[in-house]
Amino acid sequence: MNFLRGVMGGPSAGPQPSGADTIQKLCDRVASSTLLDDRRDAVRALKALSKKYRLEVGIQAMEHLVHVLQTDRSDSEIIGYALDTLYNVISNDLEEEEQDDSEEENSPKQGDDLGSQFTEIFIKQPENVTLLLTLVEEFDFHVRWPGVKLLTSLLKQQGPQVQQIILVSPMGVSRLMDLLADSREVIRNDGVLLLQQLTKSNAAIQKIVAFENAFERLLDIVTEEGNSDGGIVVEDCLLLLQNLLKNNNSNQNFFKEGSYIQRMKPWFEVGDDNCGWSAQKVTNLHLMLQLVRVLVSPTNPPGATTSCQKAMFHCGLLQQLCTILMATGVPADILTETINTVSEVIRGCQMNQDYFASVNAPSNPPRPAIVVLLMSMVNERQPFVLRCAVLYCFQCFLYKNHKGQGEIVSTLLPSTIDGSSVSAGQLLCGGLFSTDSLSNWCAAVALAHALQENAALKEQLLRVQLATSIGNPPVSLLQQCTNILSQGDKIDRRGSKVQTRVGLLMLLCTWLSNCSIAVTHFLHNPANVPFLTGQIAENLGEEEQLVQGLCALLLGISIYYNDNSLENYRKEKLKQLIEKRIGRENFVEKLGFISKHELYSRAAQKPQPGFSSPEHMMFDHEFTKLVKELEGVISKAIYKSSEEDKKEEEVKKTLEQHDNIVTHYKKVIREQDQELEELKQQVSTLKSQNEQLQVTVTQQVSQIQQHKDQYNLLKVQLGKDTQHHNSHGDTLQMNGIQLEEVSKLREELEDWRNRHEQLQGQLKEKDAVIENLKSLQVEMGTEQSSQLSSSRGMEHSAELQKELELLRTQIQLQAAEISKLQTENQKLQATNTAIDPALGASGAVASRSSEKEGRLLQELGELQSEVKALSEEKASLQQQLDSSSSTVAILQDEKSKLQQEVAEAKKEQDDLLVLLADQDQKLSALRSKLKDLGMPVEDEDDIESGDQADEDEDGDEEEQD
């Protein structure tokens, strides 16, 4: 600490050390001190000296400071001091606190050199930039903020080299994108500045930043800051957006596909009171308009520009821009930029051009916006940049817009002139013949754009008649232009006289090119050709050389597009006139003055008129294309002889005839193509119908096959034998029950009846036994005979009960079989009824298909024969079903009789059981009485055993017999 006091100031007995010595001691302290506090204090001292002793600190301390960044990352304070010191050394934004008067002029240049040299030393090791990216990730404010500032300064000094290091660094760009999400506005705003430097002229980094969601974050910041009413942060965000989008087609497409164009609409919402705009708001709105122009710039690919133009119309952005255009109180520079922006939004887009044509200014009565803008263009009191913007807007409105061109030219024709209101055509004519040279030039160029690539309108414009003065007959617009051109020097004009003549010559060249009728009208005036040859032949100054070149171009167009309809001004005579009065070489040389002019090269670069002063407005962008197209062909046409011209005319006629033939055949081919398309459509329709019919026929065939299978199944189930005429007879099967089974059932019924009769006989025998028992009781007969009778009755009763149970089970089985026969009968009837509509439908489909498809007739005939056979088989099946139904009815009657008989048998059995029970009671009562009388009585088991013995003896006797 005592060392630092000596360095930073304080009383000292010895001589004061110099700045270089102090810096050297501090560097040694940083390098050798083991205590972090000492190193931190030394770095802080270097930071304090870095502004005044920038060179010394940079030379001696940079290596030590980088070492501190690598080794002392755990201490945010020393890292912050080191970063601040490096920033002071490298940055050129800081001004020297003390400068000698003699060094003031050279100090900025020396500072730039120092910053660039120190930056080069720092980035010589790419690891230093990677280390800096790592430090920027730290959340600590004292580390992150100076790191962002240092990295920004490095990009300003050595942008491409630092960009390349960051690009190859893993996640380098992504780390910097996190700065936009920092909650501390200072870091976020400096992060925007850092990304501005990072994205300059590097398409790869621009794409990475865009795909890291930069558009979303930047637009959110602009919205949070208040859009155009925001401060400098909005300006920085807009500049960054321009870096990302300008000349980057990928990012432009991503911006459009992400629906970010819709988010630009609120930027241009202005109120009724537009007075008192702040300078920052004007700057912000100016940048916002430029951002719109970046998306629809004519230098972009046509497809991308068109898609952005349509998106701007659908989201209402174009409507919002037109509102600013017609609003009052808007600053002049914002109005000018808005006009330029609207121009490029509508350029070449028919939908947007139609909307712009429908916009009216809020005046009484309402006027079209185009008329209001043209009034400003031809008004010499309006600012020069505003008049240029209006001209550009008019050019963009007419670009590839034949409908708009026709509407403008129609306002000049006699039948459509409306005297109650000023039209666009009247304003153009007024500007064309005014005394202001700039108005002449702008009106001439605007009218030339109304004729661009539209031969029909060039012919229509020949009908325009102008009333020059009272009492004089009207003259055509073409004649008036040539009159003003020939009298240009005699008319007192404000501005450059050359500018007026250049404008009129550009209009005439555009008008006459590719229009033979206009050339004939031009040559019909006997004063035009002598004027042109006189202008070309004279030796004039530099200013007039441009006029000479344009006169040579106009005369060359009159030769090249001449149809030789005027005898005195045929191609050959005009060439001879040039050869005699001018000379071919001299003519070609004068023609070359146009393309060699500096202003021609400027105008050829971009469509928008970009002139620094009115005197420089000489050429139009579209006109430079025309010159480039015609200069070579005119030079060749001048050197051609009459024989070559004749051959060329013959070739042209042949070509015209060929073209006519080709046109005729094209028309025929077009008609045939239409017929072919119609036939193709019919064929495709018939194919689809044929496919549907084939599918239907396939379905019907499958249904018929199903019907066949069902028929065969029914045939098997009914047991139908195909041998109807066999001598052995038919073995008819009725619902799964054969006649043999019926006969068996009848035999079983007979057996049951016999058994029933036997049971009745047995019952009678039992009754007789009971009567005998009664007589025994009366007569006090022997007990053995009564017990024998009782046991026999019980045995017969048990046997009878078993036989009754067996009868019940057989009757239940019979009832189940009868119900099964009934269900099969119902299914058979339902199947037979379903065959009829299916066969009818198949016949109808077959009839429809036979009308359209001849190749199916044979198959359908076979199907019809099969259907007929099936119908016959169905009839036979129906007869069999009827007979089976009658048989089933007979069986059901027999079943009901059997059930009645069984019920009667059951009733008789129940009666028998009751009698047997009574008999058992009587027998037991008789036994008890006999026991009471003292008579010996045998048990039931003894009686049964005795009976069994008797039966055995009887059996033995029978065997012996």
ROPA-717489 format. One line per 8 residues: their letters; for each residue x, y, z of C-alpha. Coordinates in steps of 0.5 Angstrom, whole numbers, plus 2048, in hexadecimal, padded with zeros to 3 digits. Example, Ala and Ser with C-alpha at 12.3 -4.5 7.8 and 13.67 -1.06 7.14 Angstrom:
// residues 2
AS	819,7F7,810; 81B,7FE,80E
This chain:
// residues 961
MNFLRGVM	800,800,800; 806,805,801; 808,803,7FA; 801,805,7F8; 801,80C,7FC; 808,80E,7F8; 805,80C,7F2; 7FE,80F,7F2
GGPSAGPQ	801,816,7F5; 803,819,7FC; 80A,81C,7FF; 810,819,7FD; 817,81B,7FF; 81A,819,7F8; 819,81A,7F1; 812,818,7EE
PSGADTIQ	813,812,7EA; 810,813,7E2; 80A,810,7E0; 80D,80A,7DC; 811,808,7E2; 80B,808,7E6; 807,804,7E1; 80D,7FF,7E1
KLCDRVAS	80D,7FF,7E9; 806,7FD,7E9; 807,7F8,7E3; 80C,7F5,7E7; 807,7F5,7ED; 802,7F2,7E9; 806,7EC,7E7; 80A,7EB,7ED
STLLDDRR	805,7EC,7F3; 803,7E6,7F6; 7FD,7EA,7FA; 7F7,7EB,7F6; 7F6,7F1,7FA; 7FC,7F4,7F7; 7FB,7F2,7F0; 7F4,7F5,7F0
DAVRALKA	7F7,7FB,7F3; 7FC,7FB,7ED; 7F7,7FA,7E8; 7F3,800,7EB; 7F8,804,7EA; 7FA,802,7E3; 7F3,804,7E1; 7F3,80B,7E4
LSKKYRLE	7FA,80C,7E0; 7F7,809,7DA; 7F3,80F,7D7; 7F9,814,7D8; 7FF,80F,7D6; 7FB,80A,7D1; 801,808,7CD; 806,807,7D3
VGIQAMEH	800,802,7D6; 7FE,7FF,7D0; 806,7FD,7CF; 808,7FB,7D6; 801,7F8,7D9; 7FD,7F5,7D4; 801,7EE,7D5; 800,7EF,7DC
LVHVLQTD	7F9,7F1,7DC; 7F7,7EB,7D7; 7FA,7E6,7DC; 7F6,7E9,7E2; 7F0,7E8,7DE; 7F2,7E0,7DD; 7F4,7DF,7E4; 7F0,7E4,7E9
RSDSEIIG	7E9,7E2,7E6; 7E7,7E1,7ED; 7E7,7E8,7EF; 7E2,7EC,7EB; 7E5,7F3,7ED; 7EC,7F2,7EA; 7E9,7EF,7E4; 7E5,7F5,7E3
YALDTLYN	7EB,7FA,7E4; 7EF,7F6,7DF; 7E9,7F6,7DA; 7E9,7FD,7DB; 7F0,7FF,7DA; 7F0,7FB,7D4; 7EA,7FF,7D1; 7EE,805,7D3
VISNDLEE	7F4,803,7CF; 7F0,800,7C9; 7EA,805,7C8; 7EB,80B,7C4; 7E4,80E,7C7; 7E8,811,7CD; 7EB,818,7CC; 7F1,81A,7CF
EEQDDSEE	7F0,81E,7D5; 7F6,822,7D4; 7F9,824,7CD; 7FE,829,7CA; 7FC,82E,7C5; 801,82B,7C0; 7FE,824,7C1; 7F7,825,7C0
ENSPKQGD	7F6,824,7B9; 7FA,81E,7B9; 7F8,81B,7BF; 7F1,818,7BC; 7F5,814,7B6; 7FB,812,7BB; 7F5,80F,7C0; 7F2,80B,7BA
DLGSQFTE	7F9,808,7B9; 7FA,807,7C0; 7F3,803,7C1; 7F4,7FF,7BB; 7FB,7FD,7BD; 7F9,7FB,7C4; 7F3,7F7,7C1; 7F8,7F3,7BC
IFIKQPEN	7FC,7F2,7C2; 7F7,7EF,7C6; 7F3,7EB,7C1; 7FA,7E8,7BF; 7F8,7E3,7C4; 7F1,7E0,7C2; 7F1,7DD,7C9; 7F0,7E4,7CC
VTLLLTLV	7EA,7E6,7C8; 7E7,7DF,7CA; 7E9,7E1,7D1; 7E5,7E7,7D0; 7DF,7E4,7CE; 7DF,7DF,7D4; 7DF,7E5,7D9; 7DA,7E9,7D5
EEFDFHVR	7D5,7E3,7D7; 7D7,7E5,7DF; 7D0,7E8,7E2; 7D4,7EC,7E6; 7D3,7F3,7E4; 7DB,7F6,7E5; 7DD,7F0,7E1; 7D8,7F0,7DB
WPGVKLLT	7D7,7F7,7DA; 7DE,7F9,7D9; 7DF,7F2,7D5; 7DA,7F4,7D0; 7DD,7FB,7CF; 7E4,7F8,7CE; 7E1,7F3,7C9; 7DD,7F9,7C5
SLLKQQGP	7E4,7FD,7C5; 7E7,7F7,7C2; 7E2,7F6,7BC; 7E2,7FD,7BB; 7EA,7FD,7BA; 7EB,7F6,7B6; 7E4,7F4,7B4; 7E5,7EE,7AF
QVQQIILV	7EB,7EB,7B3; 7E7,7EB,7BA; 7E0,7E9,7B6; 7E4,7E3,7B4; 7E7,7E1,7BA; 7E0,7E2,7BD; 7DD,7DE,7B8; 7E1,7D8,7B9
SPMGVSRL	7E1,7D8,7C0; 7DC,7D3,7C3; 7D5,7D6,7C5; 7D8,7DD,7C4; 7D3,7E1,7C1; 7CE,7DD,7C5; 7D1,7E0,7CB; 7D1,7E7,7C9
MDLLADSR	7C9,7E6,7C7; 7C8,7E5,7CE; 7CA,7EC,7D0; 7C3,7EE,7CD; 7BF,7EB,7D2; 7C3,7EE,7D8; 7BE,7F2,7DD; 7C4,7F7,7DE
EVIRNDGV	7C2,7FC,7D8; 7C9,7FF,7D8; 7CC,7F8,7D6; 7C6,7F7,7D1; 7C7,7FD,7CE; 7CF,7FC,7CD; 7CD,7F5,7CB; 7C9,7F8,7C5
LLLQQLTK	7CF,7FD,7C3; 7D4,7F6,7C4; 7CF,7F3,7BF; 7CF,7F9,7BA; 7D7,7F8,7B9; 7D7,7F0,7B9; 7D2,7F0,7B3; 7D5,7F5,7AF
SNAAIQKI	7D6,7F2,7A8; 7D6,7EB,7AA; 7D0,7E7,7A7; 7D2,7E1,7AB; 7D2,7E4,7B2; 7CB,7E8,7B0; 7C8,7E1,7AE; 7CA,7DE,7B5
VAFENAFE	7C8,7E4,7B9; 7C1,7E4,7B5; 7C0,7DD,7B7; 7C1,7DE,7BE; 7BB,7E2,7BE; 7BE,7E9,7BE; 7B8,7EC,7BA; 7B3,7EA,7BF
RLLDIVTE	7B7,7ED,7C5; 7B9,7F3,7C1; 7B2,7F5,7BF; 7B0,7F3,7C6; 7B5,7F9,7C9; 7B2,7FE,7C3; 7AB,7FC,7C6; 7AD,7FD,7CD
EGNSDGGI	7B1,804,7CC; 7AB,807,7C8; 7AC,805,7C1; 7AE,80C,7BD; 7AD,810,7C4; 7B2,80C,7C7; 7B9,80E,7C8; 7C0,80D,7C6
VVEDCLLL	7BF,805,7C7; 7BA,805,7C2; 7BF,808,7BD; 7C4,803,7BF; 7BF,7FD,7BE; 7BD,800,7B7; 7C4,800,7B5; 7C5,7F9,7B7
LQNLLKNN	7BF,7F7,7B3; 7C2,7FA,7AD; 7C9,7F7,7AE; 7C5,7F0,7AE; 7C0,7F1,7A8; 7C4,7F5,7A3; 7C7,7F1,79D; 7C5,7EB,7A1
NSNQNFFK	7C0,7E7,79D; 7BF,7E1,7A2; 7BE,7E6,7A8; 7B9,7EA,7A4; 7B5,7E4,7A3; 7B6,7E1,7AA; 7B3,7E8,7AC; 7AD,7E8,7A7
EGSYIQRM	7AB,7E0,7A9; 7AC,7E2,7B1; 7A6,7E7,7B0; 7AA,7ED,7B2; 7A8,7F1,7AD; 7A1,7F2,7B0; 7A5,7F4,7B6; 7A8,7FA,7B3
KPWFEVGD	7A1,7FD,7B1; 7A0,801,7B8; 7A7,804,7B7; 7A3,809,7B2; 79D,80B,7B6; 79D,812,7B6; 797,817,7B9; 794,81D,7B6
DNCGWSAQ	799,822,7BA; 79F,821,7B7; 7A3,827,7B9; 7A9,827,7BE; 7AC,821,7BC; 7B2,820,7C0; 7B9,81E,7BC; 7B9,817,7BF
KVTNLHLM	7B2,816,7BC; 7B4,818,7B6; 7BB,814,7B6; 7B7,80E,7B8; 7B1,80F,7B3; 7B7,810,7AD; 7BA,809,7AF; 7B3,806,7AF
LQLVRVLV	7B2,808,7A8; 7B9,806,7A6; 7B8,7FF,7A9; 7B1,7FE,7A5; 7B5,800,79F; 7BA,7FB,7A0; 7B5,7F5,7A0; 7B2,7F8,799
SPTNPPGA	7B9,7FB,796; 7B9,7FA,78E; 7C0,7F7,78F; 7BD,7F1,793; 7BA,7EA,78F; 7B4,7EC,78C; 7B0,7E6,78F; 7B2,7E8,796
TTSCQKAM	7B0,7F0,795; 7AA,7EE,792; 7A8,7E9,798; 7AA,7EF,79D; 7A6,7F4,799; 7A0,7EF,799; 7A1,7EE,7A1; 7A1,7F6,7A2
FHCGLLQQ	79A,7F7,79E; 797,7F1,7A2; 799,7F4,7A9; 797,7FB,7A7; 79E,7FE,7A7; 79D,801,7A1; 797,804,7A3; 79A,807,7A9
LCTILMAT	7A0,80A,7A5; 79B,80D,7A0; 798,810,7A6; 79E,813,7A8; 79F,816,7A1; 799,819,7A1; 799,81C,7A8; 79B,823,7AA
GVPADILT	7A0,826,7AE; 7A5,820,7AC; 7AC,822,7AC; 7AF,823,7A5; 7B4,81E,7A6; 7B0,819,7A8; 7AB,81A,7A3; 7B0,81A,79E
ETINTVSE	7B2,813,7A0; 7AB,811,7A1; 7AA,812,79A; 7B0,80E,798; 7AE,808,79C; 7A7,808,799; 7AA,808,792; 7AE,802,794
VIRGCQMN	7A8,7FF,797; 7A4,7FF,791; 7A9,7FF,78C; 7A8,7F9,787; 7A2,7F6,78B; 79B,7F7,788; 797,7F6,78E; 79B,7FC,792
QDYFASVN	79B,800,78C; 793,800,78B; 792,801,792; 797,807,792; 793,80A,78C; 78D,80A,790; 790,80E,796; 78D,815,796
APSNPPRP	78F,81B,79A; 78B,81E,79F; 789,824,79C; 783,827,799; 781,825,794; 785,81E,795; 78B,81E,790; 78F,817,78E
AIVVLLMS	796,817,792; 799,816,78B; 797,81D,789; 799,820,790; 7A0,81D,78F; 7A0,820,788; 79E,827,78A; 7A4,827,78F
MVNERQPF	7A9,824,78A; 7A8,82A,785; 7A8,82F,78A; 7AE,832,78A; 7AD,835,791; 7AE,82E,794; 7B4,82B,796; 7B9,827,791
VLRCAVLY	7B9,821,795; 7B1,821,796; 7B0,822,78E; 7B5,81C,78D; 7B1,818,792; 7AB,819,78E; 7AE,818,787; 7B0,811,78A
CFQCFLYK	7AA,80F,78D; 7A6,811,786; 7AB,80C,783; 7AA,807,788; 7A3,807,787; 7A3,807,77F; 7A9,801,77F; 7A6,7FB,77C
NHKGQGEI	79F,7FE,77D; 79C,7FE,776; 795,800,779; 798,806,77D; 79B,808,777; 795,808,773; 791,80C,778; 797,811,778
VSTLLPST	797,812,770; 78F,812,770; 78F,819,774; 792,81C,76E; 78E,819,769; 788,81E,766; 782,81A,768; 784,819,76F
IDGSSVSA	787,820,771; 783,822,777; 783,82A,778; 780,82A,77F; 786,827,782; 78E,827,781; 790,820,77E; 797,81D,77E
GQLLCGGL	797,81E,777; 796,825,777; 79B,826,77D; 7A0,822,779; 79F,826,773; 79F,82D,777; 7A6,82A,77A; 7A9,829,773
FSTDSLSN	7A8,830,770; 7A9,834,776; 7AF,839,777; 7B2,834,77D; 7B7,830,77A; 7B7,82B,77F; 7AF,82A,77E; 7B0,829,777
WCAAVALA	7B5,823,778; 7B1,820,77E; 7AB,821,779; 7AE,81E,773; 7B1,818,777; 7AA,817,77A; 7A7,817,774; 7AC,812,771
HALQENAA	7AB,80D,776; 7A3,80D,774; 7A5,80B,76D; 7AB,806,770; 7AA,7FF,76C; 7A3,801,76A; 7A2,802,762; 79B,803,762
LKEQLLRV	79B,809,767; 7A1,80C,762; 79C,80C,75D; 796,80E,761; 79B,814,763; 79B,816,75C; 794,819,75D; 795,81E,762
QLATSIGN	794,825,760; 796,82B,763; 794,832,763; 79A,836,763; 797,83D,762; 790,841,761; 78E,841,75A; 794,83C,757
PPVSLLQQ	792,835,755; 793,82F,75A; 79A,82B,759; 79C,824,75B; 79F,823,761; 7A5,820,75D; 7A5,826,759; 7A5,82B,75F
CTNILSQG	7AB,827,762; 7AF,827,75C; 7AE,82F,75C; 7B0,830,763; 7B6,82C,761; 7B8,830,75B; 7B7,837,75F; 7BA,835,765
DKIDRRGS	7BF,83A,765; 7BA,840,764; 7B6,83E,76A; 7B8,841,770; 7B8,83C,776; 7BA,83B,77D; 7BF,836,77E; 7C3,832,779
KVQTRVGL	7C1,833,771; 7C5,82C,770; 7C0,829,775; 7BA,82A,771; 7BD,828,76A; 7BF,822,76D; 7B8,820,771; 7B5,821,76A
LMLLCTWL	7BA,81D,766; 7B9,817,76B; 7B1,818,76A; 7B2,818,763; 7B7,812,762; 7B2,80E,767; 7AC,810,763; 7AF,80E,75C
SNCSIAVT	7B3,808,75E; 7AF,802,75B; 7A9,806,758; 7AA,807,751; 7A3,80B,751; 7A6,810,756; 7AD,810,751; 7A9,812,74B
HFLHNPAN	7A5,818,74F; 7AC,81A,751; 7AF,81A,74A; 7A9,81D,747; 7AB,824,74A; 7B0,827,745; 7B4,82B,74B; 7B5,825,74F
VPFLTGQI	7BB,821,74B; 7BF,828,749; 7BE,82A,751; 7C1,823,753; 7C7,823,74E; 7C9,82A,74F; 7C9,829,757; 7CE,823,755
AENLGEEE	7D2,826,750; 7D4,82C,754; 7DA,82C,759; 7D7,82E,760; 7DA,82E,767; 7DA,829,76C; 7D3,82A,76E; 7D0,82A,767
QLVQGLCA	7D4,823,766; 7CE,820,76A; 7C9,823,765; 7CD,821,75F; 7CD,81A,761; 7C5,81A,763; 7C4,81D,75C; 7C8,818,759
LLLGISIY	7C4,812,75C; 7BD,815,75A; 7C0,816,753; 7C2,80E,753; 7BB,80C,756; 7B8,810,750; 7BC,80C,74C; 7BC,805,74F
YNDNSLEN	7B4,805,750; 7B3,808,74A; 7AE,804,745; 7AF,809,73F; 7A8,80B,73F; 7AB,812,73D; 7AF,813,737; 7B3,819,738
YRKEKLKQ	7B5,815,73F; 7B7,80E,73D; 7BC,80B,741; 7C1,80B,73B; 7C0,813,73A; 7C1,814,742; 7C7,810,742; 7CA,814,73C
LIEKRIGR	7C8,81B,73F; 7CC,818,745; 7D2,816,741; 7D2,81D,73D; 7D1,822,743; 7D3,81E,749; 7D8,818,747; 7D6,811,74A
ENFVEKLG	7DC,811,74E; 7DB,818,751; 7D3,816,752; 7D5,80F,756; 7DA,813,75A; 7D5,818,75C; 7D0,812,75E; 7D6,810,762
FISKHELY	7D6,816,766; 7CF,814,76A; 7D2,80D,76D; 7D9,810,76F; 7D6,816,773; 7D7,816,77B; 7D0,817,77C; 7CD,811,778
SRAAQKPQ	7D2,80C,77C; 7CE,80F,782; 7C7,80E,780; 7C9,807,77D; 7CA,805,784; 7C3,805,788; 7BC,807,786; 7BB,80C,78B
PGFSSPEH	7BE,813,789; 7C3,815,78D; 7C6,81C,78C; 7CA,820,790; 7C7,827,78C; 7C2,828,787; 7C8,829,782; 7CA,822,782
MMFDHEFT	7C3,820,780; 7C4,81E,779; 7C3,816,778; 7BD,811,77A; 7BF,80A,77C; 7BA,807,777; 7BC,80C,772; 7C4,809,773
KLVKELEG	7C1,802,771; 7BE,805,76B; 7C5,808,769; 7C8,801,76A; 7C3,7FE,766; 7C3,802,760; 7CB,805,75F; 7CD,7FF,75C
VISKAIYK	7C8,7FD,757; 7C8,805,755; 7CF,805,754; 7CF,7FF,74F; 7C8,801,74C; 7CC,808,74A; 7D2,804,746; 7CD,7FF,742
SSEEDKKE	7CD,801,73B; 7C6,801,737; 7C7,7FA,734; 7C8,7F8,73B; 7C2,7FC,73D; 7BE,7F9,738; 7C0,7F2,73A; 7BE,7F4,741
EEVKKTLE	7B8,7F6,73F; 7B6,7F0,73B; 7B9,7EC,741; 7B4,7F0,745; 7AE,7EF,741; 7B0,7E8,740; 7B0,7E8,748; 7AA,7EB,748
QHDNIVTH	7A7,7E6,744; 7AA,7E1,748; 7A8,7E4,74E; 7A1,7E5,74B; 7A1,7DD,749; 7A4,7DC,750; 79E,7E0,754; 799,7DC,750
YKKVIREQ	79C,7D6,751; 79D,7D8,758; 795,7DA,759; 793,7D3,755; 798,7CF,75A; 795,7D3,760; 78E,7D1,75E; 790,7CA,75D
DQELEELK	793,7CA,764; 78D,7CD,766; 789,7C7,763; 78E,7C2,765; 78D,7C5,76C; 786,7C4,76C; 787,7BD,769; 78C,7BB,76E
QQVSTLKS	787,7BD,773; 781,7B9,770; 786,7B3,770; 788,7B4,777; 780,7B5,779; 77F,7AE,774; 785,7AB,778; 782,7AD,77F
QNEQLQVT	77B,7AA,77D; 77E,7A4,77A; 782,7A3,780; 77C,7A4,784; 778,79F,77F; 77E,79A,780; 77D,79A,787; 776,79A,787
VTQQVSQI	776,794,783; 77B,790,787; 777,791,78D; 771,78E,789; 775,789,787; 777,787,78E; 770,788,790; 76E,783,78B
QQHKDQYN	773,77E,78D; 771,77F,794; 76A,77E,792; 76D,777,78E; 770,775,795; 76A,776,799; 766,773,793; 76B,76D,794
LLKVQLGK	76A,76D,79B; 763,76D,79B; 763,767,796; 767,763,79B; 763,765,7A1; 75D,763,79D; 760,75D,79B; 75E,75E,793
DTQHHNSH	760,759,78F; 762,75B,788; 760,754,785; 758,756,785; 756,751,780; 75A,74B,783; 756,745,784; 757,744,78B
GDTLQMNG	753,74A,78D; 755,750,791; 758,751,798; 755,757,79A; 757,75B,79F; 753,760,7A3; 757,765,7A8; 75C,75F,7AA
IQLEEVSK	756,75A,7AC; 756,754,7A7; 74F,750,7A6; 753,74A,7A9; 753,74E,7B0; 74C,750,7AF; 74A,748,7AE; 74F,747,7B4
LREELEDW	74B,74C,7B8; 744,749,7B6; 747,742,7B9; 749,745,7BF; 742,748,7C0; 73F,741,7BF; 744,73E,7C4; 742,743,7C9
RNRHEQLQ	73B,742,7C8; 73C,73A,7C9; 740,73C,7CF; 73A,740,7D1; 735,73B,7D0; 739,736,7D4; 73A,73B,7D9; 732,73B,7D9
GQLKEKDA	732,734,7DA; 737,734,7DF; 732,739,7E3; 72C,735,7E2; 730,72F,7E5; 732,733,7EB; 72B,735,7EC; 729,72D,7EC
VIENLKSL	72F,72C,7F1; 72C,732,7F5; 725,72F,7F5; 728,728,7F7; 72C,72B,7FD; 725,72E,7FF; 722,727,7FE; 728,725,802
QVEMGTEQ	727,72A,808; 71F,728,808; 721,721,808; 727,721,80C; 72B,71E,806; 732,71C,807; 737,721,808; 73C,71E,803
SSQLSSSR	737,71F,7FD; 736,726,7FF; 73D,728,800; 73F,725,7F9; 73A,729,7F6; 73C,730,7F9; 744,72E,7F7; 742,72D,7F0
GMEHSAEL	73E,733,7F0; 744,737,7F2; 748,734,7ED; 744,736,7E7; 743,73D,7EA; 74A,73E,7EA; 74B,73B,7E3; 745,740,7E1
QKELELLR	748,746,7E4; 74F,744,7E0; 74C,743,7D9; 748,74A,7DA; 74E,74E,7DC; 751,74B,7D5; 74B,74D,7D1; 74C,754,7D4
TQIQLQAA	753,755,7D2; 752,752,7CB; 74C,757,7CA; 750,75D,7CC; 756,75A,7C7; 750,75A,7C2; 74E,761,7C3; 755,764,7C3
EISKLQTE	756,760,7BC; 74F,763,7BA; 751,76A,7BC; 758,76A,7B8; 754,768,7B2; 750,76E,7B3; 756,773,7B3; 759,76F,7AD
NQKLQATN	753,770,7A9; 752,778,7AB; 75A,779,7A9; 758,775,7A2; 752,77A,7A1; 756,780,7A3; 75C,77E,79E; 757,77C,798
TAIDPALG	754,783,799; 75B,787,799; 75D,783,793; 758,787,78F; 75A,78F,790; 761,78D,78F; 760,789,788; 75C,790,786
ASGAVASR	761,794,788; 767,790,785; 762,790,77E; 761,798,77F; 769,799,780; 76A,794,77A; 766,798,775; 769,79F,777
SSEKEGRL	770,79C,776; 76E,799,76F; 76C,7A0,76D; 773,7A3,76E; 778,79D,76E; 777,798,768; 77D,793,76B; 778,792,771
LQELGELQ	772,78F,76C; 775,788,76C; 776,788,773; 76F,78B,775; 76C,786,770; 76F,780,774; 76D,783,77B; 766,784,778
SEVKALSE	765,77D,776; 768,77B,77D; 763,77F,780; 75D,77C,77C; 760,775,77E; 760,778,786; 759,77A,785; 756,773,782
EKASLQQQ	75A,770,788; 757,775,78D; 750,773,78A; 751,76C,78C; 754,76E,792; 74E,771,794; 74A,76B,792; 74E,767,796
LDSSSSTV	74D,76C,79C; 746,76C,79B; 746,765,79C; 74A,765,7A2; 746,76A,7A5; 740,765,7A4; 744,75F,7A7; 746,764,7AD
AILQDEKS	73F,765,7AE; 73D,75E,7AE; 742,75D,7B3; 740,762,7B7; 739,75F,7B7; 73C,759,7B9; 740,75C,7BE; 73A,75F,7C2
KLQQEVAE	736,758,7C2; 73C,755,7C5; 73D,75A,7CA; 736,75A,7CC; 736,752,7CC; 73C,753,7D1; 738,758,7D5; 733,753,7D6
AKKEQDDL	738,74D,7D7; 73B,751,7DC; 734,753,7DF; 733,74B,7E0; 739,74A,7E3; 738,74F,7E8; 731,74C,7E9; 735,745,7EA
LVLLADQD	73A,748,7EF; 734,74A,7F3; 731,743,7F3; 737,740,7F4; 739,745,7FA; 732,743,7FD; 733,73C,7FC; 739,73C,800
QKLSALRS	736,73F,805; 730,73A,805; 735,735,805; 739,738,80B; 732,738,80F; 731,731,80D; 737,72F,810; 737,732,816
KLKDLGMP	730,72F,817; 732,728,816; 738,729,81B; 733,72C,820; 72F,725,81F; 735,721,820; 736,71F,819; 73D,71E,816
VEDEDDIE	73F,723,811; 745,723,80D; 749,72A,80B; 74A,72D,804; 751,72B,804; 74F,723,805; 749,724,800; 74E,727,7FB
SGDQADED	753,721,7FC; 74E,71C,7FB; 74B,71F,7F5; 752,71F,7F2; 753,718,7F4; 74D,716,7F1; 74F,71A,7EA; 756,716,7EA
EDGDEEEQ	752,70F,7EB; 74D,711,7E5; 753,713,7E1; 757,70C,7E2; 751,708,7E0; 750,70C,7DA; 757,70B,7D8; 756,703,7D9
D	750,703,7D5
